[in-house]
Amino acid sequence: MITKLAWKNIWFKPLNTVLSVILLTSSVAIITTLILVEKQFEEKFSSNIENVDLVLGAQGSPLQLILSSVYQVDTPTGNISYDSAKVWMNHPFVEKAIPLAFGDNYRGYKILGTTTDYLAKYKAKVVDGVLFEKNFEVVVGAEIAQKLNLKVGDEFYGSHGDAEEGEVHDDYAYTIVGIASKTGKVVDNLIVCTIPTVWQMHHEHEENPAHGEEGHIHVEGEHEHEHEEADMTIEEPNMEITAVLLKIRNQMAKLTWQRVIPQNTKMQAVSPAFEVNRLFGLFGIGVTALQYLAYGIMLISGISIFIALYTTLKERESEFALLRVNGARRFQLLKIVMIESLLLCVVGFVFGSVLGRVALSMLSNASEADFKMSFDPYTFIWQKEGILLAVTLLVGCIAALIPAIRAYHLNISKTLANA
């Protein structure tokens, strides 16, 4: 009965109520979106660097090397000599080494030359078909297979470079021999093949700039059809790859190699854990700033609720006096005002949670189109969202405190006399 009365009282002045709900909804939506993005962003980034202690690649920006080689969201820093890389890959301190050679793309999805260890690293199993063995055989990630409706036995032609609009290599057909299981990791959005496949696709004259560099042109001629006579193998001399993912068994080597390799070679060894933590630090500054903004909006909404309750209380004093005359206790009047404020907070929290997930869904679509990284709007982080609910209700309690106390100490006889 009291709750029903409080709900009707809320709409005594609908404009004030709508304003308070909008402010609360906005603040809760922003915080909810930030909570979900931050949590899933960290999980996705952390899960992709499991069992990768160092990344060996061309000298340049360390973060760019990590983003391009581990997360596939940036252009590589360049190529490195495969013969030079093998010196470090075969070192006794190395437990596992996974070479990567960037190829072209198919409809915007990267074609990556590597070994089957790459799929094993992400626990991606072939759910349909078999693993690639020969050149131009590919295993397609689960997300790509689903979105592009690809199946085992299909053939397609890759486009030059990273851009979907690049020149199509229509004389080299890739054959899908397997579909990988869904992992929720970067491999879901990759097309994986052998490294010699990438080499053979771009086997050109020495004077032609390396693939991906300015001035690179696709040369047509007799060499384009060499794969019909003899496929290239992993033992080809003087070839280049993009990077190597290293799992190190010696803890000291993780530190010393980051200094030794750049000093003695044209390569660099970068710790993905360090670079990701640095990225989280930069990312965290923006998240914290937005959280402060959202809590500021929530504070304003609390003030709005306080003003709405306080101003309407003056007009409802006669109503409260009549309730007291008809048997209502002081505590029940206090309870009505508190419930009114809490109802506003609950409505704002519910709308904010829904709006936050709608915003995350839109953000996920944009992120997936640009970076092949999606977010799940249906995830609930009970601990953090529970704290957000508690904070929202606390704001409502504080906002209603003075109006509720004033209702509690209402002078019945004076109020009725004035009425």
C-alpha positions in Angstrom: 0.0 0.0 0.0 2.8 2.4 1.0 4.8 1.5 -2.1 1.7 2.1 -4.4 1.1 5.5 -2.8 4.8 6.4 -3.2 4.7 5.4 -6.8 1.7 7.7 -7.4 3.4 10.5 -5.5 6.4 10.3 -7.8 4.3 11.3 -10.8 2.7 14.3 -8.9 5.2 16.4 -10.9 6.1 14.3 -13.9 8.6 16.7 -15.4 10.8 16.6 -12.2 10.5 12.8 -12.2 11.5 12.4 -15.9 14.5 14.7 -15.4 15.7 12.8 -12.4 15.3 9.4 -14.2 17.1 10.7 -17.3 20.1 11.9 -15.2 20.3 8.6 -13.3 19.8 6.6 -16.4 22.7 8.4 -18.2 25.1 8.0 -15.3 24.3 4.3 -14.8 24.5 3.6 -18.5 28.0 5.2 -18.8 29.3 3.3 -15.8 27.7 0.0 -16.9 29.3 0.3 -20.4 32.7 1.1 -18.9 32.5 -1.8 -16.4 31.6 -4.3 -19.2 34.2 -2.9 -21.7 37.0 -2.7 -19.2 36.4 -6.3 -17.9 36.0 -7.9 -21.4 38.8 -5.8 -22.9 41.2 -7.0 -20.2 40.1 -10.6 -20.5 40.4 -10.7 -24.3 43.9 -9.1 -24.2 45.1 -11.2 -21.3 43.9 -14.5 -22.8 45.6 -13.9 -26.1 49.1 -13.5 -24.6 48.9 -16.8 -22.6 52.1 -18.8 -23.2 53.8 -16.0 -25.0 56.8 -14.6 -23.1 58.5 -12.6 -25.9 57.6 -11.6 -29.4 60.5 -11.5 -31.9 60.1 -9.0 -34.7 61.5 -6.1 -36.7 62.8 -3.1 -34.8 60.3 -0.3 -34.3 57.4 0.4 -31.9 57.2 -2.4 -29.3 53.5 -1.8 -28.9 52.9 -1.9 -32.6 54.7 -5.2 -32.8 52.5 -6.7 -30.1 49.3 -5.4 -31.5 50.1 -6.6 -35.0 51.6 -10.0 -34.1 49.5 -11.0 -31.2 46.2 -9.2 -31.6 46.2 -8.7 -35.4 44.9 -5.1 -35.1 47.8 -3.1 -36.5 50.3 -3.2 -39.3 53.6 -5.0 -38.7 56.8 -3.1 -37.9 58.4 -4.9 -40.9 59.9 -8.3 -41.8 62.8 -10.2 -40.3 65.1 -12.8 -41.8 63.8 -16.3 -41.1 67.4 -17.6 -41.0 68.3 -15.1 -38.3 65.1 -15.8 -36.4 65.8 -19.6 -36.4 69.0 -18.9 -34.4 66.9 -17.7 -31.5 63.9 -20.1 -32.2 66.3 -23.1 -31.8 68.0 -21.7 -28.7 68.0 -24.1 -25.7 66.2 -21.5 -23.6 63.2 -21.6 -25.9 60.4 -24.0 -25.1 58.1 -23.2 -28.0 58.5 -20.9 -31.0 55.7 -20.1 -33.4 56.7 -18.2 -36.6 54.2 -15.8 -38.2 54.2 -14.6 -41.8 51.5 -12.1 -42.8 49.9 -12.7 -46.1 46.9 -11.0 -47.7 43.3 -10.9 -46.8 40.0 -12.3 -47.8 37.1 -9.8 -47.6 38.9 -7.9 -44.9 40.0 -11.0 -42.8 43.7 -11.6 -42.5 45.4 -14.6 -44.0 48.2 -15.7 -41.7 51.1 -18.1 -42.5 52.2 -20.1 -39.5 52.3 -23.6 -38.1 49.7 -25.8 -36.5 51.1 -24.9 -33.1 49.4 -21.5 -33.5 46.0 -23.2 -33.5 47.1 -25.4 -30.6 48.2 -22.3 -28.6 44.6 -21.0 -28.7 43.1 -24.4 -28.1 41.4 -24.1 -31.5 40.4 -27.6 -32.7 39.3 -28.4 -36.2 35.6 -29.2 -35.8 35.1 -29.9 -39.5 37.7 -31.1 -42.0 41.4 -31.5 -41.3 44.5 -29.3 -40.5 46.3 -27.7 -43.4 49.4 -29.5 -44.7 50.0 -28.4 -48.2 50.5 -24.9 -49.6 47.3 -23.0 -50.2 45.3 -25.2 -47.9 43.7 -23.1 -45.1 41.9 -23.5 -41.8 39.2 -20.8 -41.3 38.4 -19.3 -37.9 34.9 -19.9 -36.5 33.7 -16.3 -36.7 34.7 -16.0 -40.4 33.1 -19.3 -41.4 29.9 -18.3 -39.7 29.7 -14.7 -41.1 30.8 -15.6 -44.6 29.0 -18.9 -44.7 32.2 -20.8 -45.7 32.6 -24.6 -45.6 35.2 -27.3 -46.2 36.0 -27.6 -49.9 35.3 -24.0 -50.8 37.9 -22.0 -52.8 38.6 -18.3 -52.7 41.1 -15.7 -53.9 43.0 -13.4 -51.5 43.3 -9.7 -51.9 46.7 -7.9 -51.8 47.7 -6.4 -48.4 45.3 -5.6 -45.5 42.7 -3.7 -47.4 39.6 -5.6 -48.7 39.8 -3.5 -51.9 43.3 -4.6 -52.7 44.4 -6.3 -55.9 42.9 -9.8 -56.1 45.5 -12.6 -56.7 43.2 -14.5 -59.0 45.8 -16.9 -60.1 46.3 -18.4 -56.6 43.2 -20.1 -55.1 43.1 -21.0 -51.5 41.2 -24.2 -50.5 39.4 -24.5 -47.2 40.3 -27.9 -45.6 39.2 -27.2 -42.1 36.9 -25.0 -39.9 38.3 -24.2 -36.4 36.3 -24.3 -33.2 35.2 -21.1 -31.6 37.6 -19.9 -28.9 36.6 -16.3 -28.2 40.2 -15.3 -29.1 41.9 -13.7 -32.1 42.2 -16.9 -34.0 38.4 -16.9 -34.6 38.9 -14.0 -37.1 41.9 -15.4 -39.0 42.5 -17.6 -42.0 45.5 -19.8 -41.2 47.8 -21.5 -43.7 51.5 -22.6 -44.1 54.3 -20.1 -44.2 55.5 -21.3 -47.6 52.0 -20.4 -48.9 52.7 -16.7 -48.1 56.2 -16.9 -49.6 54.9 -18.5 -52.8 52.1 -16.0 -53.1 54.6 -13.1 -53.0 57.6 -14.7 -54.6 58.8 -11.9 -56.9 61.9 -10.3 -58.3 64.5 -9.2 -55.7 64.4 -5.6 -56.8 60.7 -5.4 -56.0 60.1 -3.9 -52.5 58.9 -6.3 -49.8 55.3 -7.1 -49.4 53.5 -4.3 -47.6 56.2 -1.7 -48.2 55.7 1.4 -50.3 56.4 0.7 -54.0 55.5 -2.9 -53.9 53.9 -4.1 -57.1 52.5 -7.4 -58.1 54.6 -8.8 -61.0 53.0 -11.0 -63.6 55.1 -13.5 -65.5 56.6 -16.8 -65.5 57.3 -16.9 -61.7 53.6 -16.6 -60.9 53.1 -20.2 -62.0 56.1 -21.8 -60.4 53.8 -23.3 -57.8 52.4 -25.5 -60.5 55.8 -27.1 -60.9 57.2 -27.2 -57.4 55.8 -25.8 -54.2 58.0 -23.8 -51.9 58.9 -25.4 -48.5 59.8 -24.1 -45.1 63.5 -24.8 -45.9 63.7 -22.1 -48.5 66.9 -19.9 -48.0 66.9 -16.2 -47.6 63.2 -15.8 -46.9 61.5 -13.4 -44.5 58.8 -13.7 -41.9 56.9 -11.1 -39.8 57.4 -12.2 -36.2 57.9 -15.2 -33.8 55.9 -15.9 -30.7 58.3 -17.3 -28.1 57.7 -19.2 -24.9 60.9 -19.1 -22.8 61.8 -21.7 -20.2 64.6 -19.6 -18.7 63.3 -16.7 -16.6 66.5 -14.7 -16.9 66.4 -14.9 -20.7 63.0 -13.1 -20.7 64.8 -10.0 -19.4 68.2 -10.2 -21.0 67.0 -11.0 -24.5 65.0 -7.8 -24.6 68.3 -6.0 -24.4 70.7 -8.4 -26.1 68.7 -9.0 -29.3 68.3 -5.3 -30.4 71.9 -4.7 -29.7 73.2 -7.5 -31.8 70.7 -8.0 -34.5 68.2 -6.0 -36.6 65.4 -7.5 -34.5 63.8 -6.7 -31.2 62.3 -9.0 -28.5 59.3 -7.5 -26.7 57.4 -8.7 -23.7 53.7 -8.7 -24.5 52.8 -8.7 -20.8 54.7 -5.4 -20.3 53.2 -3.7 -23.3 49.7 -4.8 -22.5 50.0 -3.5 -19.0 51.3 -0.2 -20.4 48.3 -0.2 -22.7 45.9 -0.9 -19.8 47.5 2.0 -18.0 46.8 4.4 -20.9 43.3 2.9 -21.3 42.7 3.2 -17.6 43.2 6.9 -17.5 40.4 7.4 -20.0 38.1 5.0 -18.2 38.7 6.7 -14.9 38.0 10.1 -16.4 34.7 8.8 -17.8 33.8 7.2 -14.5 34.3 10.5 -12.7 32.1 12.1 -15.2 29.4 9.5 -14.7 29.5 9.8 -10.9 29.3 13.5 -11.4 26.1 13.1 -13.4 24.8 10.7 -10.7 25.5 13.4 -8.0 23.6 15.9 -10.1 20.7 13.4 -10.4 20.8 13.0 -6.6 20.5 16.8 -6.2 17.6 16.8 -8.7 15.8 14.1 -6.6 16.4 16.1 -3.4 15.0 19.3 -5.0 12.0 17.5 -6.4 11.2 15.8 -3.1 11.8 18.9 -1.0 9.7 21.3 -3.2 6.8 18.9 -3.6 6.8 18.2 0.2 5.6 21.7 0.9 2.7 21.2 -1.4 1.9 17.8 0.2 2.0 18.7 3.8 -1.8 18.7 4.0 -1.8 15.3 2.5 0.7 14.0 5.1 -1.3 15.6 7.9 -4.5 13.9 6.8 -2.6 10.6 6.7 -1.5 11.2 10.3 -5.0 12.0 11.4 -6.2 8.8 9.8 -3.8 6.7 11.8 -0.5 6.8 9.8 2.6 6.8 12.1 5.5 9.2 11.8 7.8 6.4 10.6 5.3 5.6 7.8 5.6 9.2 6.4 9.3 8.9 6.5 9.1 5.6 4.8 6.9 7.0 2.0 9.4 9.7 1.1 12.4 7.3 1.2 10.5 4.8 -1.0 9.7 7.5 -3.5 13.4 8.3 -3.9 14.5 4.6 -4.0 11.8 3.9 -6.7 13.3 6.6 -8.8 16.8 5.1 -8.3 15.6 1.6 -9.2 13.9 2.8 -12.3 17.0 4.8 -13.3 19.3 1.8 -12.6 17.2 -0.6 -14.7 16.9 1.8 -17.6 20.6 2.7 -17.3 21.7 -1.0 -17.3 19.6 -1.6 -20.4 20.8 1.5 -22.2 24.4 0.7 -21.3 24.1 -2.7 -22.9 22.6 -1.2 -26.0 25.5 1.2 -26.2 27.9 -1.8 -25.7 26.2 -3.6 -28.5 26.7 -0.7 -30.9 30.3 -0.3 -29.7 30.8 -4.0 -30.3 29.6 -3.8 -33.9 31.9 -0.9 -34.6 34.9 -2.6 -32.9 34.2 -5.8 -34.8 34.2 -4.0 -38.1 37.4 -2.2 -37.5 39.4 -4.5 -35.2 37.6 -7.9 -35.4 37.0 -7.7 -31.6 33.5 -8.0 -30.2 32.0 -7.5 -26.8 29.1 -9.5 -25.2 26.4 -7.1 -24.0 24.6 -9.9 -22.1 27.4 -10.5 -19.7 26.7 -9.6 -16.0 29.5 -8.6 -13.7 27.5 -9.1 -10.5 30.1 -7.8 -8.1 30.8 -4.4 -9.8 27.2 -4.0 -11.0 26.0 -4.8 -7.5 28.2 -2.1 -6.1 26.8 0.3 -8.7 23.3 -0.6 -7.6 24.3 0.0 -4.0 25.8 3.4 -4.8 22.7 4.4 -6.8 20.4 3.5 -3.9 22.8 5.3 -1.5 22.4 8.5 -3.6 18.7 8.1 -3.4 18.7 7.6 0.4 20.9 10.7 0.9 18.8 12.8 -1.4 15.6 11.8 0.5 17.1 12.1 3.9 16.2 15.8 4.7 12.7 15.7 3.0 12.0 12.4 4.9 13.1 13.9 8.3 11.0 16.9 7.6 7.9 14.7 6.9 8.7 12.7 10.1 8.6 15.9 12.3 5.5 17.4 10.6 3.3 19.4 13.0 -0.2 18.1 12.3 -2.3 20.8 14.1 -0.3 23.7 12.6 -0.4 22.2 9.1 -4.2 21.6 9.2 -4.8 25.1 10.7 -2.8 26.7 7.9 -4.7 24.6 5.3 
